[in-house]
Amino acid sequence: MRYDFDTPIDRSTTNAEKYTKRPKLFGTHDVIPMWVADMDLPSPPCVIEALQKRLTHPILGYEEMPTTAFEAQMDWIQSRYGFSIQRSMMLLSPSVVASINIAIEAFSAIGDEIIVQPPIYPPFFHSITNRNRKLILNPLKNEKGEYRIDFEDLEAKITPRTKMLLLCSPHNPVGRVWSSQELETLLEITQKQGIVVVSDEVHSDIVWTPHTPLYTLSDRVVTLQGIGKTFNLSGIALSTIIIPNRELREAFGKVYDTFHLGEGNILSHIAFEAAYRGGKAWLEQLLVYIEGNFALLEDLARRYPRCMRFVKPQGTYLAWIDCGNFGEKQLFEGLVKQGLGVSMGHHFGKEGRGFVRLNCALPKSIMQEAIERLESFCRSEKF
Ligand SMILES: Cc1ncc(COP(=O)(O)O)c(C=O)c1O
């Protein structure tokens, strides 16, 4: 079956925040929204059909997540990584960021230190500071567009009060898929100090380089995975927390239970199972499609090397573009003037200054329009 990613879909009849928040963020409706990380592409038809079928039944009372839905994710993991996880290791969450907050409560106390690796998805910062923990920065090293973990700096930053490291794997926004070797080194450094690594792997299916789930390397880790990014189902709000180690699971579970989050909802259960069971071919086609959009951007960056430097990400549908020859204000205003609504790099920490993040999960014709607007920006703005 060929999936149609080419036909643009009007989201104005929905409350898609990527569109509704344009006036607030960009001062106008008149920008192609390339900021928030959801796709302007339709979810797998098998998911939509399963949801429609469920809604032919008129009662939507409390329901339990069926065992078959958990098994769908377990089978997905088995077939992608050749690794078995058990149902008993899995908990459900309506939001990966909520799971991060629970982990912070479970594995640290007020005043303890938690490490993050900027530039980074902004809720990593807020989740730590909102809970009165100390934010410790272990910035990534940018070696000519190739990002690496600074292990020396990491070791130097650890103190007896360091309790947790919040890892983004694959990394939003820089697009790195960490190699198993890098992850092993990270675990070696942190585990000898008793630091719990919480690995946000919500982007782990959108990759062009093999991803290593952290639970395949150690049982003393917390891994967050879900259907939100993979199948464009963020509004369905269901993800999993995978904790193989019983002691860590109990510590997490104690806090988790106090929030009474519930175990997903009827529609999320249906979407979750349908996606993991039937979404493989759709995902394969999607990855090729997004690579095509990145190729357009690579071509533009080759033609305007002083204006933008872009290295195709190893994972995520987010392009992280170095536009450091422009001033921040000039960059933002110039792009809005050309009709582009992007995420500014400094939102991801000061290490992101001079960068923009562009969401490339959209129909090719809109991507081409965005490329034309970027080209006009490069031509019209002076350094
Ligand atoms: C790394 C990362 N984690 C978490 C989220 C959000 O997940 P959720 O909507 O399940 O809280 C995003 C969304 O962009 C993300 O990029």
The ligand as an ORCA input file, in Angstrom:
! r2SCAN-3c Opt
* xyz 0 1
  C      12.361     14.916     23.571
  C      10.894     15.121     23.807
  N      10.335     14.624     24.926
  C       9.024     14.776     25.189
  C       8.201     15.462     24.307
  C       6.761     15.642     24.632
  O       6.151     14.443     24.964
  P       4.713     14.457     25.636
  O       3.826     15.262     24.732
  O       4.334     13.017     25.680
  O       4.861     15.078     26.995
  C       8.740     16.005     23.134
  C       7.906     16.771     22.203
  O       8.342     17.480     21.351
  C      10.124     15.821     22.883
  O      10.698     16.304     21.781
*
